[in-house]
């Protein structure tokens, strides 16, 4: 009886870890820095022609105010299919 309870608890813990960790891994996670130009479509186009949608939280809204300017952005990338978004953690307007 005790072994069955222990096994159920163990399986439950493993499932909980999987449920918590796997979505974070699928979304990409990790912090990166990119350099590119902010456009009027709420995007950053990098020097390598990669497109990142800017997430519209407080920092993202602030960055969107720099449309037409080159910036260096540090943030967390979220990938959903072919689309990539960046949650802006910090940015620097380049000259």
N, CA, C and O atoms as a CHARMM CRD file, in Angstrom:
* protein
*
  380
    1    1 UNK  N      0.83300  -1.18900   0.00000 PROA 1      0.00000
    2    1 UNK  CA     0.00000   0.00000   0.00000 PROA 1      0.00000
    3    1 UNK  C      0.87900   1.25600   0.00000 PROA 1      0.00000
    4    1 UNK  O      0.65400   2.18900  -0.77000 PROA 1      0.00000
    5    2 UNK  N      1.88700   1.25400   0.88400 PROA 2      0.00000
    6    2 UNK  CA     2.76900   2.41700   0.96700 PROA 2      0.00000
    7    2 UNK  C      3.50400   2.65400  -0.35100 PROA 2      0.00000
    8    2 UNK  O      3.70400   3.80000  -0.75200 PROA 2      0.00000
    9    3 UNK  N      3.90500   1.58100  -1.02400 PROA 3      0.00000
   10    3 UNK  CA     4.61500   1.71400  -2.29500 PROA 3      0.00000
   11    3 UNK  C      3.71600   2.30600  -3.37400 PROA 3      0.00000
   12    3 UNK  O      4.19000   3.06300  -4.22100 PROA 3      0.00000
   13    4 UNK  N      2.43900   1.97700  -3.36000 PROA 4      0.00000
   14    4 UNK  CA     1.51200   2.53600  -4.34600 PROA 4      0.00000
   15    4 UNK  C      1.34200   4.04000  -4.13100 PROA 4      0.00000
   16    4 UNK  O      1.32000   4.81400  -5.08900 PROA 4      0.00000
   17    5 UNK  N      1.22500   4.44000  -2.88100 PROA 5      0.00000
   18    5 UNK  CA     1.09300   5.85700  -2.56800 PROA 5      0.00000
   19    5 UNK  C      2.36300   6.59300  -2.98500 PROA 5      0.00000
   20    5 UNK  O      2.30300   7.66700  -3.58300 PROA 5      0.00000
   21    6 UNK  N      3.49300   6.01200  -2.66800 PROA 6      0.00000
   22    6 UNK  CA     4.77000   6.61700  -3.03300 PROA 6      0.00000
   23    6 UNK  C      4.90700   6.74800  -4.55200 PROA 6      0.00000
   24    6 UNK  O      5.38600   7.76900  -5.04700 PROA 6      0.00000
   25    7 UNK  N      4.49400   5.72900  -5.28300 PROA 7      0.00000
   26    7 UNK  CA     4.55700   5.75500  -6.74400 PROA 7      0.00000
   27    7 UNK  C      3.63400   6.84700  -7.30100 PROA 7      0.00000
   28    7 UNK  O      4.02300   7.56000  -8.22600 PROA 7      0.00000
   29    8 UNK  N      2.43800   6.98900  -6.76500 PROA 8      0.00000
   30    8 UNK  CA     1.48900   8.00900  -7.22200 PROA 8      0.00000
   31    8 UNK  C      2.05500   9.40400  -6.95300 PROA 8      0.00000
   32    8 UNK  O      1.95400  10.28900  -7.80200 PROA 8      0.00000
   33    9 UNK  N      2.64100   9.59700  -5.78700 PROA 9      0.00000
   34    9 UNK  CA     3.24700  10.89500  -5.45800 PROA 9      0.00000
   35    9 UNK  C      4.39700  11.17900  -6.41800 PROA 9      0.00000
   36    9 UNK  O      4.51700  12.29500  -6.92200 PROA 9      0.00000
   37   10 UNK  N      5.24100  10.18600  -6.67700 PROA 10     0.00000
   38   10 UNK  CA     6.38600  10.36500  -7.58900 PROA 10     0.00000
   39   10 UNK  C      5.91200  10.73700  -8.99600 PROA 10     0.00000
   40   10 UNK  O      6.44400  11.66900  -9.60000 PROA 10     0.00000
   41   11 UNK  N      4.92600  10.02500  -9.51600 PROA 11     0.00000
   42   11 UNK  CA     4.38900  10.30800 -10.85000 PROA 11     0.00000
   43   11 UNK  C      3.77800  11.71100 -10.88100 PROA 11     0.00000
   44   11 UNK  O      3.94800  12.44000 -11.85900 PROA 11     0.00000
   45   12 UNK  N      3.08100  12.08400  -9.83300 PROA 12     0.00000
   46   12 UNK  CA     2.50000  13.42200  -9.75300 PROA 12     0.00000
   47   12 UNK  C      3.55900  14.51000  -9.78500 PROA 12     0.00000
   48   12 UNK  O      3.39100  15.52300 -10.46400 PROA 12     0.00000
   49   13 UNK  N      4.64800  14.30700  -9.05600 PROA 13     0.00000
   50   13 UNK  CA     5.73300  15.29400  -9.05600 PROA 13     0.00000
   51   13 UNK  C      6.38900  15.40700 -10.42200 PROA 13     0.00000
   52   13 UNK  O      6.68300  16.51000 -10.88200 PROA 13     0.00000
   53   14 UNK  N      6.62000  14.28100 -11.06700 PROA 14     0.00000
   54   14 UNK  CA     7.22300  14.29900 -12.39900 PROA 14     0.00000
   55   14 UNK  C      6.30900  15.03300 -13.38100 PROA 14     0.00000
   56   14 UNK  O      6.78000  15.85000 -14.17100 PROA 14     0.00000
   57   15 UNK  N      5.02500  14.75200 -13.33600 PROA 15     0.00000
   58   15 UNK  CA     4.08300  15.43600 -14.21900 PROA 15     0.00000
   59   15 UNK  C      4.04600  16.94100 -13.94700 PROA 15     0.00000
   60   15 UNK  O      3.96900  17.73800 -14.88300 PROA 15     0.00000
   61   16 UNK  N      4.09900  17.33000 -12.68500 PROA 16     0.00000
   62   16 UNK  CA     4.09700  18.75100 -12.34200 PROA 16     0.00000
   63   16 UNK  C      5.32200  19.45200 -12.91300 PROA 16     0.00000
   64   16 UNK  O      5.21100  20.55800 -13.44200 PROA 16     0.00000
   65   17 UNK  N      6.48300  18.82300 -12.81100 PROA 17     0.00000
   66   17 UNK  CA     7.70900  19.40600 -13.35200 PROA 17     0.00000
   67   17 UNK  C      7.59500  19.53900 -14.87300 PROA 17     0.00000
   68   17 UNK  O      7.97400  20.56600 -15.43600 PROA 17     0.00000
   69   18 UNK  N      7.08000  18.51800 -15.52900 PROA 18     0.00000
   70   18 UNK  CA     6.93100  18.55400 -16.98200 PROA 18     0.00000
   71   18 UNK  C      5.97900  19.68200 -17.38800 PROA 18     0.00000
   72   18 UNK  O      6.27300  20.42500 -18.32500 PROA 18     0.00000
   73   19 UNK  N      4.86700  19.81600 -16.71100 PROA 19     0.00000
   74   19 UNK  CA     3.88600  20.85200 -17.04600 PROA 19     0.00000
   75   19 UNK  C      4.47000  22.24500 -16.85800 PROA 19     0.00000
   76   19 UNK  O      4.15300  23.15300 -17.62600 PROA 19     0.00000
   77   20 UNK  N      5.30600  22.42700 -15.86200 PROA 20     0.00000
   78   20 UNK  CA     5.89000  23.74400 -15.59700 PROA 20     0.00000
   79   20 UNK  C      7.03800  24.05200 -16.55800 PROA 20     0.00000
   80   20 UNK  O      7.12900  25.17700 -17.05000 PROA 20     0.00000
   81   21 UNK  N      7.90500  23.09800 -16.83500 PROA 21     0.00000
   82   21 UNK  CA     9.10900  23.35600 -17.62800 PROA 21     0.00000
   83   21 UNK  C      8.90900  23.31700 -19.13700 PROA 21     0.00000
   84   21 UNK  O      9.48000  24.15000 -19.84300 PROA 21     0.00000
   85   22 UNK  N      8.13800  22.40300 -19.64600 PROA 22     0.00000
   86   22 UNK  CA     8.02600  22.21300 -21.08800 PROA 22     0.00000
   87   22 UNK  C      7.47200  23.45100 -21.79700 PROA 22     0.00000
   88   22 UNK  O      8.03400  23.82500 -22.82700 PROA 22     0.00000
   89   23 UNK  N      6.41800  24.10900 -21.32800 PROA 23     0.00000
   90   23 UNK  CA     5.96100  25.31200 -22.04400 PROA 23     0.00000
   91   23 UNK  C      7.04500  26.38100 -22.13900 PROA 23     0.00000
   92   23 UNK  O      7.15700  27.04800 -23.16800 PROA 23     0.00000
   93   24 UNK  N      7.83300  26.55400 -21.10700 PROA 24     0.00000
   94   24 UNK  CA     8.91800  27.52700 -21.15100 PROA 24     0.00000
   95   24 UNK  C      9.95900  27.16700 -22.18700 PROA 24     0.00000
   96   24 UNK  O     10.48500  28.05300 -22.86000 PROA 24     0.00000
   97   25 UNK  N     10.27000  25.89700 -22.33300 PROA 25     0.00000
   98   25 UNK  CA    11.23100  25.46500 -23.33600 PROA 25     0.00000
   99   25 UNK  C     10.67000  25.63800 -24.74100 PROA 25     0.00000
  100   25 UNK  O     11.40600  26.00400 -25.65600 PROA 25     0.00000
  101   26 UNK  N      9.38800  25.38300 -24.92400 PROA 26     0.00000
  102   26 UNK  CA     8.77600  25.49400 -26.24600 PROA 26     0.00000
  103   26 UNK  C      8.71600  26.94100 -26.71200 PROA 26     0.00000
  104   26 UNK  O      8.78900  27.20700 -27.91200 PROA 26     0.00000
  105   27 UNK  N      8.58700  27.86600 -25.79400 PROA 27     0.00000
  106   27 UNK  CA     8.48800  29.26800 -26.17000 PROA 27     0.00000
  107   27 UNK  C      9.83700  29.88500 -26.45800 PROA 27     0.00000
  108   27 UNK  O      9.89800  31.00400 -26.96700 PROA 27     0.00000
  109   28 UNK  N     10.88700  29.21800 -26.15900 PROA 28     0.00000
  110   28 UNK  CA    12.20400  29.74500 -26.46800 PROA 28     0.00000
  111   28 UNK  C     12.91100  30.20100 -25.20900 PROA 28     0.00000
  112   28 UNK  O     14.00400  29.72800 -24.89900 PROA 28     0.00000
  113   29 UNK  N     12.29200  31.12200 -24.47900 PROA 29     0.00000
  114   29 UNK  CA    12.94000  31.62600 -23.28000 PROA 29     0.00000
  115   29 UNK  C     14.27000  32.25200 -23.61900 PROA 29     0.00000
  116   29 UNK  O     14.50800  32.58700 -24.77900 PROA 29     0.00000
  117   30 UNK  N     15.13000  32.41900 -22.66600 PROA 30     0.00000
  118   30 UNK  CA    16.45200  32.95800 -22.92500 PROA 30     0.00000
  119   30 UNK  C     16.43400  34.41400 -23.32600 PROA 30     0.00000
  120   30 UNK  O     15.49900  34.88000 -23.97900 PROA 30     0.00000
  121   31 UNK  N     17.45000  35.11600 -22.94100 PROA 31     0.00000
  122   31 UNK  CA    17.58000  36.53000 -23.25000 PROA 31     0.00000
  123   31 UNK  C     18.56400  36.70000 -24.39400 PROA 31     0.00000
  124   31 UNK  O     19.63800  36.09800 -24.39800 PROA 31     0.00000
  125   32 UNK  N     18.18600  37.53300 -25.37400 PROA 32     0.00000
  126   32 UNK  CA    19.07000  37.81200 -26.49600 PROA 32     0.00000
  127   32 UNK  C     19.15400  39.32100 -26.70000 PROA 32     0.00000
  128   32 UNK  O     18.34900  40.08500 -26.16800 PROA 32     0.00000
  129   33 UNK  N     20.13500  39.72200 -27.47400 PROA 33     0.00000
  130   33 UNK  CA    20.25400  41.12000 -27.90100 PROA 33     0.00000
  131   33 UNK  C     20.22000  41.14400 -29.41600 PROA 33     0.00000
  132   33 UNK  O     20.88400  40.34400 -30.07500 PROA 33     0.00000
  133   34 UNK  N     19.43700  42.07300 -29.96800 PROA 34     0.00000
  134   34 UNK  CA    19.35200  42.23700 -31.41500 PROA 34     0.00000
  135   34 UNK  C     19.55200  43.70500 -31.75800 PROA 34     0.00000
  136   34 UNK  O     19.27900  44.58700 -30.94300 PROA 34     0.00000
  137   35 UNK  N     20.02900  43.96000 -32.96800 PROA 35     0.00000
  138   35 UNK  CA    20.19400  45.31700 -33.46200 PROA 35     0.00000
  139   35 UNK  C     19.38000  45.43200 -34.73800 PROA 35     0.00000
  140   35 UNK  O     19.45900  44.56900 -35.61300 PROA 35     0.00000
  141   36 UNK  N     18.60200  46.49600 -34.84100 PROA 36     0.00000
  142   36 UNK  CA    17.79100  46.69100 -36.03200 PROA 36     0.00000
  143   36 UNK  C     17.03900  48.00100 -35.96800 PROA 36     0.00000
  144   36 UNK  O     17.30900  48.86100 -35.13000 PROA 36     0.00000
  145   37 UNK  N     16.08100  48.13000 -36.88500 PROA 37     0.00000
  146   37 UNK  CA    15.29100  49.35300 -36.97000 PROA 37     0.00000
  147   37 UNK  C     13.85300  49.08300 -36.56900 PROA 37     0.00000
  148   37 UNK  O     13.25100  48.09400 -36.98600 PROA 37     0.00000
  149   38 UNK  N     13.31300  49.97500 -35.75700 PROA 38     0.00000
  150   38 UNK  CA    11.91700  49.89100 -35.34100 PROA 38     0.00000
  151   38 UNK  C     11.06800  50.46200 -36.46900 PROA 38     0.00000
  152   38 UNK  O     11.38300  51.52600 -37.00100 PROA 38     0.00000
  153   39 UNK  N      9.98500  49.76200 -36.84300 PROA 39     0.00000
  154   39 UNK  CA     9.10300  50.31200 -37.87100 PROA 39     0.00000
  155   39 UNK  C      7.72700  50.64900 -37.29000 PROA 39     0.00000
  156   39 UNK  O      7.46000  50.40400 -36.11400 PROA 39     0.00000
  157   40 UNK  N      6.85500  51.21700 -38.14000 PROA 40     0.00000
  158   40 UNK  CA     5.52600  51.63600 -37.69500 PROA 40     0.00000
  159   40 UNK  C      4.56100  50.47800 -37.49200 PROA 40     0.00000
  160   40 UNK  O      3.44400  50.68300 -37.01600 PROA 40     0.00000
  161   41 UNK  N      4.97300  49.26100 -37.84700 PROA 41     0.00000
  162   41 UNK  CA     4.12500  48.08000 -37.70000 PROA 41     0.00000
  163   41 UNK  C      4.42700  47.32000 -36.41200 PROA 41     0.00000
  164   41 UNK  O      4.10600  46.13700 -36.29800 PROA 41     0.00000
  165   42 UNK  N      5.05500  48.00700 -35.42500 PROA 42     0.00000
  166   42 UNK  CA     5.38200  47.40700 -34.13400 PROA 42     0.00000
  167   42 UNK  C      6.35600  46.24200 -34.28700 PROA 42     0.00000
  168   42 UNK  O      6.20800  45.20400 -33.64200 PROA 42     0.00000
  169   43 UNK  N      7.35200  46.43000 -35.15100 PROA 43     0.00000
  170   43 UNK  CA     8.33500  45.39000 -35.42400 PROA 43     0.00000
  171   43 UNK  C      9.74800  45.96600 -35.36400 PROA 43     0.00000
  172   43 UNK  O      9.96600  47.17100 -35.49100 PROA 43     0.00000
  173   44 UNK  N     10.69500  45.05000 -35.16600 PROA 44     0.00000
  174   44 UNK  CA    12.11700  45.37200 -35.32100 PROA 44     0.00000
  175   44 UNK  C     12.60600  44.52900 -36.48700 PROA 44     0.00000
  176   44 UNK  O     12.44100  43.31000 -36.49800 PROA 44     0.00000
  177   45 UNK  N     13.21100  45.19200 -37.46800 PROA 45     0.00000
  178   45 UNK  CA    13.81100  44.50100 -38.60000 PROA 45     0.00000
  179   45 UNK  C     15.32100  44.54300 -38.37500 PROA 45     0.00000
  180   45 UNK  O     15.92000  45.61800 -38.34900 PROA 45     0.00000
  181   46 UNK  N     15.93300  43.36700 -38.21100 PROA 46     0.00000
  182   46 UNK  CA    17.36500  43.32000 -37.90600 PROA 46     0.00000
  183   46 UNK  C     18.19100  43.53300 -39.17100 PROA 46     0.00000
  184   46 UNK  O     17.66300  43.55700 -40.28300 PROA 46     0.00000
  185   47 UNK  N     19.48400  43.68500 -38.97500 PROA 47     0.00000
  186   47 UNK  CA    20.41200  43.84000 -40.09500 PROA 47     0.00000
  187   47 UNK  C     20.43700  42.59100 -40.97600 PROA 47     0.00000
  188   47 UNK  O     20.86100  42.65900 -42.13000 PROA 47     0.00000
  189   48 UNK  N     19.99100  41.46500 -40.44800 PROA 48     0.00000
  190   48 UNK  CA    19.94200  40.21000 -41.20300 PROA 48     0.00000
  191   48 UNK  C     18.54300  39.94600 -41.74200 PROA 48     0.00000
  192   48 UNK  O     18.21600  38.81800 -42.11500 PROA 48     0.00000
  193   49 UNK  N     17.70800  41.00000 -41.78400 PROA 49     0.00000
  194   49 UNK  CA    16.33100  40.93900 -42.28600 PROA 49     0.00000
  195   49 UNK  C     15.43700  39.98500 -41.49900 PROA 49     0.00000
  196   49 UNK  O     14.47500  39.44600 -42.04500 PROA 49     0.00000
  197   50 UNK  N     15.74400  39.77500 -40.23500 PROA 50     0.00000
  198   50 UNK  CA    14.85500  39.00600 -39.36800 PROA 50     0.00000
  199   50 UNK  C     13.80300  39.96900 -38.82200 PROA 50     0.00000
  200   50 UNK  O     14.09400  41.13700 -38.56400 PROA 50     0.00000
  201   51 UNK  N     12.59100  39.47500 -38.64900 PROA 51     0.00000
  202   51 UNK  CA    11.49400  40.30800 -38.15800 PROA 51     0.00000
  203   51 UNK  C     11.07600  39.82100 -36.77700 PROA 51     0.00000
  204   51 UNK  O     10.80300  38.63800 -36.57800 PROA 51     0.00000
  205   52 UNK  N     11.03100  40.75100 -35.82900 PROA 52     0.00000
  206   52 UNK  CA    10.56800  40.46800 -34.47400 PROA 52     0.00000
  207   52 UNK  C      9.40100  41.39800 -34.16800 PROA 52     0.00000
  208   52 UNK  O      9.52900  42.61900 -34.26000 PROA 52     0.00000
  209   53 UNK  N      8.27200  40.81800 -33.80600 PROA 53     0.00000
  210   53 UNK  CA     7.13300  41.61600 -33.35500 PROA 53     0.00000
  211   53 UNK  C      7.46100  42.13900 -31.95900 PROA 53     0.00000
  212   53 UNK  O      8.01100  41.40600 -31.13700 PROA 53     0.00000
  213   54 UNK  N      7.13100  43.39000 -31.68800 PROA 54     0.00000
  214   54 UNK  CA     7.39100  43.97000 -30.37200 PROA 54     0.00000
  215   54 UNK  C      6.16800  43.73800 -29.49000 PROA 54     0.00000
  216   54 UNK  O      5.06300  44.15900 -29.83200 PROA 54     0.00000
  217   55 UNK  N      6.36500  43.06800 -28.35700 PROA 55     0.00000
  218   55 UNK  CA     5.26100  42.86700 -27.41800 PROA 55     0.00000
  219   55 UNK  C      4.87600  44.21800 -26.82000 PROA 55     0.00000
  220   55 UNK  O      5.73700  45.01300 -26.44500 PROA 55     0.00000
  221   56 UNK  N      3.59500  44.45800 -26.73900 PROA 56     0.00000
  222   56 UNK  CA     3.11800  45.77900 -26.33400 PROA 56     0.00000
  223   56 UNK  C      2.83800  45.87000 -24.84000 PROA 56     0.00000
  224   56 UNK  O      1.70000  46.07200 -24.41600 PROA 56     0.00000
  225   57 UNK  N      3.89700  45.71800 -24.05400 PROA 57     0.00000
  226   57 UNK  CA     3.81100  46.03800 -22.63200 PROA 57     0.00000
  227   57 UNK  C      4.42600  47.42900 -22.46600 PROA 57     0.00000
  228   57 UNK  O      4.65100  48.11200 -23.46400 PROA 57     0.00000
  229   58 UNK  N      4.70100  47.86400 -21.24800 PROA 58     0.00000
  230   58 UNK  CA     5.21600  49.22200 -21.02300 PROA 58     0.00000
  231   58 UNK  C      6.50600  49.49400 -21.79300 PROA 58     0.00000
  232   58 UNK  O      6.60800  50.51600 -22.47200 PROA 58     0.00000
  233   59 UNK  N      7.49200  48.59900 -21.70100 PROA 59     0.00000
  234   59 UNK  CA     8.77000  48.79900 -22.38900 PROA 59     0.00000
  235   59 UNK  C      8.58500  48.73500 -23.90600 PROA 59     0.00000
  236   59 UNK  O      9.20300  49.50600 -24.64000 PROA 59     0.00000
  237   60 UNK  N      7.74700  47.83000 -24.36800 PROA 60     0.00000
  238   60 UNK  CA     7.48500  47.71200 -25.79700 PROA 60     0.00000
  239   60 UNK  C      6.84800  48.96900 -26.35600 PROA 60     0.00000
  240   60 UNK  O      7.23900  49.45000 -27.41900 PROA 60     0.00000
  241   61 UNK  N      5.86800  49.50100 -25.64300 PROA 61     0.00000
  242   61 UNK  CA     5.20900  50.75400 -26.06600 PROA 61     0.00000
  243   61 UNK  C      6.22300  51.89100 -26.12700 PROA 61     0.00000
  244   61 UNK  O      6.19300  52.71400 -27.04200 PROA 61     0.00000
  245   62 UNK  N      7.10600  51.92800 -25.16000 PROA 62     0.00000
  246   62 UNK  CA     8.14700  52.95900 -25.12700 PROA 62     0.00000
  247   62 UNK  C      9.06000  52.82100 -26.34900 PROA 62     0.00000
  248   62 UNK  O      9.42200  53.81800 -26.97300 PROA 62     0.00000
  249   63 UNK  N      9.42700  51.59100 -26.68500 PROA 63     0.00000
  250   63 UNK  CA    10.30000  51.34200 -27.83500 PROA 63     0.00000
  251   63 UNK  C      9.61400  51.72700 -29.14300 PROA 63     0.00000
  252   63 UNK  O     10.25700  52.27800 -30.03700 PROA 63     0.00000
  253   64 UNK  N      8.33700  51.44900 -29.26400 PROA 64     0.00000
  254   64 UNK  CA     7.59500  51.76200 -30.48000 PROA 64     0.00000
  255   64 UNK  C      7.64200  53.26900 -30.77200 PROA 64     0.00000
  256   64 UNK  O      7.52100  53.68600 -31.92400 PROA 64     0.00000
  257   65 UNK  N      7.81600  54.07100 -29.73200 PROA 65     0.00000
  258   65 UNK  CA     7.96200  55.51200 -29.91000 PROA 65     0.00000
  259   65 UNK  C      9.22200  55.90900 -30.67000 PROA 65     0.00000
  260   65 UNK  O      9.38900  57.07500 -31.03000 PROA 65     0.00000
  261   66 UNK  N     10.10600  54.95100 -30.91600 PROA 66     0.00000
  262   66 UNK  CA    11.35900  55.21500 -31.63500 PROA 66     0.00000
  263   66 UNK  C     11.31400  54.67200 -33.06700 PROA 66     0.00000
  264   66 UNK  O     12.34600  54.29800 -33.62300 PROA 66     0.00000
  265   67 UNK  N     10.11600  54.63100 -33.66200 PROA 67     0.00000
  266   67 UNK  CA     9.96500  54.14000 -35.03600 PROA 67     0.00000
  267   67 UNK  C     10.87700  54.93200 -35.96400 PROA 67     0.00000
  268   67 UNK  O     10.97400  56.15600 -35.87000 PROA 67     0.00000
  269   68 UNK  N     11.54500  54.20600 -36.86600 PROA 68     0.00000
  270   68 UNK  CA    12.46100  54.81800 -37.81700 PROA 68     0.00000
  271   68 UNK  C     13.87900  54.93200 -37.30500 PROA 68     0.00000
  272   68 UNK  O     14.76600  55.37300 -38.03700 PROA 68     0.00000
  273   69 UNK  N     14.11300  54.54200 -36.06000 PROA 69     0.00000
  274   69 UNK  CA    15.44700  54.63400 -35.47000 PROA 69     0.00000
  275   69 UNK  C     16.07000  53.25200 -35.31200 PROA 69     0.00000
  276   69 UNK  O     15.37300  52.24800 -35.16700 PROA 69     0.00000
  277   70 UNK  N     17.41600  53.22800 -35.34300 PROA 70     0.00000
  278   70 UNK  CA    18.14900  51.98300 -35.08000 PROA 70     0.00000
  279   70 UNK  C     18.30000  51.81700 -33.57300 PROA 70     0.00000
  280   70 UNK  O     18.59100  52.77000 -32.85100 PROA 70     0.00000
  281   71 UNK  N     18.09600  50.59700 -33.12300 PROA 71     0.00000
  282   71 UNK  CA    18.14500  50.31400 -31.69500 PROA 71     0.00000
  283   71 UNK  C     18.86500  48.99700 -31.43500 PROA 71     0.00000
  284   71 UNK  O     18.94800  48.13000 -32.30500 PROA 71     0.00000
  285   72 UNK  N     19.37600  48.87100 -30.23400 PROA 72     0.00000
  286   72 UNK  CA    19.87300  47.59900 -29.72000 PROA 72     0.00000
  287   72 UNK  C     18.91000  47.20400 -28.61800 PROA 72     0.00000
  288   72 UNK  O     18.74400  47.93300 -27.64000 PROA 72     0.00000
  289   73 UNK  N     18.27500  46.05400 -28.77300 PROA 73     0.00000
  290   73 UNK  CA    17.24100  45.60600 -27.84400 PROA 73     0.00000
  291   73 UNK  C     17.69200  44.32700 -27.15800 PROA 73     0.00000
  292   73 UNK  O     18.18200  43.40300 -27.80800 PROA 73     0.00000
  293   74 UNK  N     17.52500  44.27900 -25.86400 PROA 74     0.00000
  294   74 UNK  CA    17.72500  43.05800 -25.09400 PROA 74     0.00000
  295   74 UNK  C     16.34900  42.61500 -24.62400 PROA 74     0.00000
  296   74 UNK  O     15.58500  43.39900 -24.06200 PROA 74     0.00000
  297   75 UNK  N     16.04500  41.34100 -24.86500 PROA 75     0.00000
  298   75 UNK  CA    14.72800  40.86200 -24.48300 PROA 75     0.00000
  299   75 UNK  C     14.61500  39.35800 -24.56400 PROA 75     0.00000
  300   75 UNK  O     15.57600  38.64900 -24.86200 PROA 75     0.00000
  301   76 UNK  N     13.41500  38.89600 -24.29200 PROA 76     0.00000
  302   76 UNK  CA    13.11100  37.46500 -24.33500 PROA 76     0.00000
  303   76 UNK  C     12.28600  37.18700 -25.58200 PROA 76     0.00000
  304   76 UNK  O     11.27800  37.84900 -25.82800 PROA 76     0.00000
  305   77 UNK  N     12.71600  36.21100 -26.36600 PROA 77     0.00000
  306   77 UNK  CA    12.03700  35.87000 -27.60700 PROA 77     0.00000
  307   77 UNK  C     10.98800  34.79900 -27.34800 PROA 77     0.00000
  308   77 UNK  O     11.23300  33.82500 -26.63600 PROA 77     0.00000
  309   78 UNK  N      9.81400  34.99700 -27.94000 PROA 78     0.00000
  310   78 UNK  CA     8.72400  34.03000 -27.89100 PROA 78     0.00000
  311   78 UNK  C      8.42200  33.63500 -29.32800 PROA 78     0.00000
  312   78 UNK  O      8.09400  34.48600 -30.15500 PROA 78     0.00000
  313   79 UNK  N      8.53300  32.34900 -29.62600 PROA 79     0.00000
  314   79 UNK  CA     8.25600  31.86400 -30.97400 PROA 79     0.00000
  315   79 UNK  C      6.95300  31.09000 -30.98300 PROA 79     0.00000
  316   79 UNK  O      6.73700  30.17900 -30.18300 PROA 79     0.00000
  317   80 UNK  N      6.09100  31.47800 -31.90900 PROA 80     0.00000
  318   80 UNK  CA     4.81800  30.77500 -32.10600 PROA 80     0.00000
  319   80 UNK  C      4.72200  30.47300 -33.59100 PROA 80     0.00000
  320   80 UNK  O      4.36600  31.34400 -34.38500 PROA 80     0.00000
  321   81 UNK  N      5.03600  29.25200 -33.96300 PROA 81     0.00000
  322   81 UNK  CA     5.07500  28.90700 -35.37600 PROA 81     0.00000
  323   81 UNK  C      6.20500  29.66500 -36.04100 PROA 81     0.00000
  324   81 UNK  O      7.34500  29.63000 -35.57600 PROA 81     0.00000
  325   82 UNK  N      5.89000  30.35100 -37.13100 PROA 82     0.00000
  326   82 UNK  CA     6.90600  31.11400 -37.86100 PROA 82     0.00000
  327   82 UNK  C      7.07300  32.52800 -37.29700 PROA 82     0.00000
  328   82 UNK  O      8.00600  33.23700 -37.67500 PROA 82     0.00000
  329   83 UNK  N      6.18700  32.93900 -36.40800 PROA 83     0.00000
  330   83 UNK  CA     6.22800  34.29100 -35.84900 PROA 83     0.00000
  331   83 UNK  C      7.15200  34.36200 -34.64700 PROA 83     0.00000
  332   83 UNK  O      7.18000  33.45800 -33.81200 PROA 83     0.00000
  333   84 UNK  N      7.91600  35.46400 -34.57200 PROA 84     0.00000
  334   84 UNK  CA     8.79400  35.70000 -33.42300 PROA 84     0.00000
  335   84 UNK  C      8.44900  37.04100 -32.81500 PROA 84     0.00000
  336   84 UNK  O      8.35300  38.05100 -33.51300 PROA 84     0.00000
  337   85 UNK  N      8.26600  37.04000 -31.51700 PROA 85     0.00000
  338   85 UNK  CA     8.01200  38.26800 -30.77800 PROA 85     0.00000
  339   85 UNK  C      9.13700  38.45300 -29.77500 PROA 85     0.00000
  340   85 UNK  O      9.79800  37.49600 -29.36900 PROA 85     0.00000
  341   86 UNK  N      9.34100  39.71000 -29.38400 PROA 86     0.00000
  342   86 UNK  CA    10.34900  39.98600 -28.36600 PROA 86     0.00000
  343   86 UNK  C      9.71800  40.80100 -27.25100 PROA 86     0.00000
  344   86 UNK  O      9.08600  41.83000 -27.48900 PROA 86     0.00000
  345   87 UNK  N      9.90100  40.32100 -26.03200 PROA 87     0.00000
  346   87 UNK  CA     9.49200  41.04800 -24.83200 PROA 87     0.00000
  347   87 UNK  C     10.69300  41.89300 -24.44300 PROA 87     0.00000
  348   87 UNK  O     11.72700  41.37400 -24.02000 PROA 87     0.00000
  349   88 UNK  N     10.54200  43.19600 -24.59000 PROA 88     0.00000
  350   88 UNK  CA    11.65700  44.11900 -24.39000 PROA 88     0.00000
  351   88 UNK  C     11.98200  44.24200 -22.90700 PROA 88     0.00000
  352   88 UNK  O     11.12500  44.59900 -22.09900 PROA 88     0.00000
  353   89 UNK  N     13.23000  43.94100 -22.56000 PROA 89     0.00000
  354   89 UNK  CA    13.70700  44.14300 -21.19400 PROA 89     0.00000
  355   89 UNK  C     14.44400  45.46600 -21.07800 PROA 89     0.00000
  356   89 UNK  O     14.32200  46.17600 -20.07900 PROA 89     0.00000
  357   90 UNK  N     15.22000  45.78900 -22.12600 PROA 90     0.00000
  358   90 UNK  CA    15.91600  47.07700 -22.17900 PROA 90     0.00000
  359   90 UNK  C     16.26000  47.37200 -23.63100 PROA 90     0.00000
  360   90 UNK  O     16.27200  46.47600 -24.47500 PROA 90     0.00000
  361   91 UNK  N     16.53800  48.63700 -23.90900 PROA 91     0.00000
  362   91 UNK  CA    16.94900  49.01200 -25.25600 PROA 91     0.00000
  363   91 UNK  C     17.81200  50.25300 -25.20600 PROA 91     0.00000
  364   91 UNK  O     17.83500  50.99700 -24.22600 PROA 91     0.00000
  365   92 UNK  N     18.52700  50.44700 -26.31400 PROA 92     0.00000
  366   92 UNK  CA    19.40300  51.60000 -26.45300 PROA 92     0.00000
  367   92 UNK  C     19.22400  52.12300 -27.87300 PROA 92     0.00000
  368   92 UNK  O     19.31800  51.35200 -28.82800 PROA 92     0.00000
  369   93 UNK  N     18.97000  53.40900 -28.02800 PROA 93     0.00000
  370   93 UNK  CA    18.86200  54.00500 -29.35200 PROA 93     0.00000
  371   93 UNK  C     20.29200  54.26500 -29.85400 PROA 93     0.00000
  372   93 UNK  O     21.10700  54.88100 -29.16700 PROA 93     0.00000
  373   94 UNK  N     20.57000  53.77700 -31.07300 PROA 94     0.00000
  374   94 UNK  CA    21.91100  53.91300 -31.64900 PROA 94     0.00000
  375   94 UNK  C     21.97200  55.13500 -32.55300 PROA 94     0.00000
  376   94 UNK  O     20.96200  55.56900 -33.10600 PROA 94     0.00000
  377   95 UNK  N     23.15700  55.67300 -32.69000 PROA 95     0.00000
  378   95 UNK  CA    23.34400  56.85800 -33.55200 PROA 95     0.00000
  379   95 UNK  C     23.66100  56.44200 -34.95400 PROA 95     0.00000
  380   95 UNK  O     23.85200  57.29300 -35.82300 PROA 95     0.00000
